[in-house]
């Protein structure tokens, strides 16, 4: 019997405040559950604007604890109610002065499974992330969820192949890649890098991008979110480049074994020859 997982993602426009943003995503999650989705993921720091377009201390106010903060707790309750796995990217505070770009992963019974903290932080005009975040320090965890083995790779991480590979070696079947990337900076890479990573590492990727222009800068977030399979092929059409959208797709996890038998990239790896990648 085919191993089909119905999965969802949301690309959203900033509503102007956290309460309405969380409400909106909850509505999308309910709509996805109504379509039979068993897992859903949101965009980078989904409950806030992309404040990294500026460097202002006032934006530390968006941070909250994970898992004990209000957003993660609310999503735990929602996951339990809907019977759906939820990937929740937020701005995390872990004590005074300790801030991270984080994604919580919640299982379909509402239990908090753990979190991923973004490793690679850009620091250039429009993306001043090192002002707000410490580099991630929790490795590349895989979460054993009700739908399978799920990993997370946040935005700028996607430019570094080592993280994708670490997730594959740990057994990922589906990796969520919540992002906030703008039209002029990276749009031609958007449909290139994640399909290439899906092929190289032979799993599914959910690539999520914000959409629209927000109040703290002129970054034009271009959406175009999508699912891609281990063959590097889009699962259905990518989302709009201008409008908010809920994307629901059926992912055939049997393709993972099929591709790994056909292309055998893991068999033919040569980690003994790669030491120079980590040597000083």
Protein Blocks (a to p, Z undefined) as FASTA:
>chain_A
ZZdddddddddddehiaklmmmmmmmmmmmmmmnopabdcddehklbccfklpccfklmm
mpccdfkbmklmmmmmmmmmnopacdddddddebehiacdddddddfkopafbdcddfbd
cddehiafklmpccdfebjaddddfkbccdddehjlmmpmklmmmmmmnopabdcddddd
dfklmmmmmmmmmmmmmmmnopaddddddedjdfkbcbdcekjpacddfkopaehjaddf
kbccdddddddfklmmmmmmmnommmmpcfklmmmmmgZZ
